[in-house]
Amino acid sequence: MTTTRTSWTLALSLATLVALPSCKKEATTPPDGSAGGDAAAGSNDGGGGNGGNEGASEEPLTADSFEEAMQARQGDVADCFAQAKEAKPDLAGKLALDVTVAGDGSVSSIKFTDTSTIKEASITSCIEEKAKGWKFNKPSDGNPMTLGYSLNLS
């Protein structure tokens, strides 16, 4: 009985290890549409990151590319969180937001949702300010696109 259970556990573990690499995305084009390099570099520069390199090769904004781009911008969120935490050392919780990306790839609005447990004005205003410089791939139809993102901060 123990040998059978061990075999199934080993087989399940092996199957999980084999399946995990297939879940990762290949790096093709940086999510912010820049011409290469570190995707997070320049995300705080206030925009202008395309420098005329807008062409047919830019992938349209998708939920996956948005997720990747937001992960690259977690440094901005971490900076805002660190500043807010200095004033409130016990600050922790979930931050959930809806980001509306305009037809040109810029952020047209950010709304912090009701599922956020962090309601601190200093962190939300800081993130809103940093988001003014964020750039995403353009939505395929040129219309604004609203996507949700959440993170747990502690």
C-alpha positions as CSV (number, residue, x, y, z in Angstrom):
1,M,0.0,0.0,0.0
2,T,2.8,2.5,0.9
3,T,4.6,1.7,-2.4
4,T,1.5,2.4,-4.4
5,R,0.9,5.7,-2.6
6,T,4.6,6.7,-3.0
7,S,4.4,5.9,-6.7
8,W,1.3,8.0,-7.3
9,T,2.8,10.9,-5.2
10,L,6.0,10.7,-7.2
11,A,4.1,10.5,-10.5
12,L,2.0,13.5,-9.6
13,S,5.0,15.5,-8.5
14,L,6.8,14.7,-11.8
15,A,3.8,15.6,-13.8
16,T,3.6,19.0,-12.0
17,L,7.2,19.7,-12.7
18,V,6.9,18.8,-16.3
19,A,3.8,21.0,-16.7
20,L,5.1,24.1,-15.0
21,P,7.6,25.2,-17.7
22,S,4.9,25.0,-20.3
23,C,2.9,27.7,-18.4
24,K,5.7,30.3,-18.8
25,K,5.4,32.9,-21.6
26,E,8.2,33.3,-24.1
27,A,9.9,36.7,-24.2
28,T,9.1,38.2,-27.6
29,T,8.3,41.9,-27.4
30,P,8.5,43.8,-24.2
31,P,5.0,44.5,-22.9
32,D,5.5,48.3,-23.0
33,G,6.2,48.2,-26.8
34,S,9.8,49.5,-26.4
35,A,12.5,48.3,-28.8
36,G,14.1,45.9,-26.4
37,G,16.3,46.0,-23.3
38,D,14.9,46.0,-19.7
39,A,11.2,46.2,-19.9
40,A,11.1,48.1,-16.5
41,A,13.8,50.6,-17.5
42,G,12.4,53.9,-18.3
43,S,8.9,53.2,-16.9
44,N,9.3,56.2,-14.6
45,D,10.4,58.6,-17.3
46,G,7.0,60.1,-17.9
47,G,6.4,58.5,-21.3
48,G,7.7,58.9,-24.8
49,G,9.2,55.4,-24.6
50,N,8.3,54.5,-28.2
51,G,10.5,57.2,-29.8
52,G,8.9,56.7,-33.2
53,N,9.3,53.0,-33.2
54,E,5.6,52.4,-33.5
55,G,5.0,50.0,-36.4
56,A,3.1,47.0,-37.5
57,S,5.4,44.8,-35.3
58,E,3.8,46.0,-32.1
59,E,1.5,43.5,-30.6
60,P,-1.9,44.7,-29.5
61,L,-2.8,45.0,-25.8
62,T,-4.1,41.8,-24.3
63,A,-4.8,40.7,-20.8
64,D,-1.6,38.7,-20.8
65,S,0.6,41.6,-22.1
66,F,-1.1,43.9,-19.6
67,E,-0.3,41.5,-16.7
68,E,3.3,41.3,-17.8
69,A,3.6,45.1,-18.1
70,M,2.0,45.6,-14.7
71,Q,4.5,43.1,-13.2
72,A,7.3,45.2,-14.7
73,R,5.7,48.3,-12.9
74,Q,5.5,46.7,-9.5
75,G,8.6,48.7,-8.5
76,D,6.5,51.9,-8.9
77,V,3.9,50.4,-6.6
78,A,6.5,49.2,-4.2
79,D,8.0,52.7,-4.0
80,C,4.5,54.2,-3.2
81,F,3.9,51.5,-0.6
82,A,7.2,52.1,1.1
83,Q,6.5,55.8,1.4
84,A,3.1,55.2,2.8
85,K,4.4,52.5,5.2
86,E,6.9,55.0,6.7
87,A,3.9,57.0,8.0
88,K,1.8,53.9,8.9
89,P,4.2,51.0,9.7
90,D,1.3,48.5,10.1
91,L,0.0,49.2,6.6
92,A,-0.8,46.0,4.7
93,G,-3.4,44.4,2.6
94,K,-4.8,44.0,-0.9
95,L,-4.6,46.7,-3.6
96,A,-7.0,46.1,-6.5
97,L,-7.3,48.5,-9.4
98,D,-8.9,48.9,-12.8
99,V,-6.6,50.5,-15.3
100,T,-8.1,52.1,-18.4
101,V,-5.6,52.1,-21.3
102,A,-6.4,54.7,-24.0
103,G,-6.2,54.0,-27.7
104,D,-2.6,55.3,-27.8
105,G,-1.4,53.0,-25.0
106,S,-1.3,55.7,-22.3
107,V,-3.2,55.3,-19.0
108,S,-6.4,57.4,-19.1
109,S,-7.6,56.5,-15.7
110,I,-7.1,54.3,-12.6
111,K,-9.9,53.3,-10.3
112,F,-9.2,51.5,-7.0
113,T,-11.9,48.9,-6.6
114,D,-14.0,48.0,-3.5
115,T,-12.1,44.8,-3.1
116,S,-9.0,46.8,-2.0
117,T,-8.4,46.6,1.7
118,I,-5.8,49.4,1.5
119,K,-7.6,52.7,1.3
120,E,-4.7,54.9,2.2
121,A,-4.9,58.1,0.1
122,S,-1.1,58.6,0.1
123,I,-0.5,55.3,-1.7
124,T,-3.4,55.7,-4.2
125,S,-2.4,59.2,-5.1
126,C,1.2,58.2,-5.5
127,I,0.3,55.3,-7.8
128,E,-2.1,57.5,-9.9
129,E,0.8,60.0,-10.3
130,K,3.3,57.3,-11.4
131,A,0.7,55.8,-13.8
132,K,0.7,59.0,-15.8
133,G,4.0,57.8,-17.2
134,W,3.1,54.2,-17.8
135,K,2.8,53.1,-21.4
136,F,1.2,49.9,-22.7
137,N,0.7,48.4,-26.1
138,K,-2.2,49.9,-28.0
139,P,-5.6,48.2,-27.9
140,S,-6.1,46.4,-31.2
141,D,-9.3,48.4,-32.1
142,G,-7.9,51.7,-30.9
143,N,-10.7,52.0,-28.3
144,P,-9.9,52.4,-24.6
145,M,-9.6,49.1,-22.7
146,T,-10.1,48.6,-18.9
147,L,-8.2,45.8,-17.2
148,G,-8.0,44.8,-13.6
149,Y,-4.9,44.1,-11.5
150,S,-4.5,43.3,-7.8
151,L,-1.6,42.7,-5.5
152,N,-1.1,41.8,-1.8
153,L,1.2,44.2,0.0
154,S,2.7,43.5,3.3
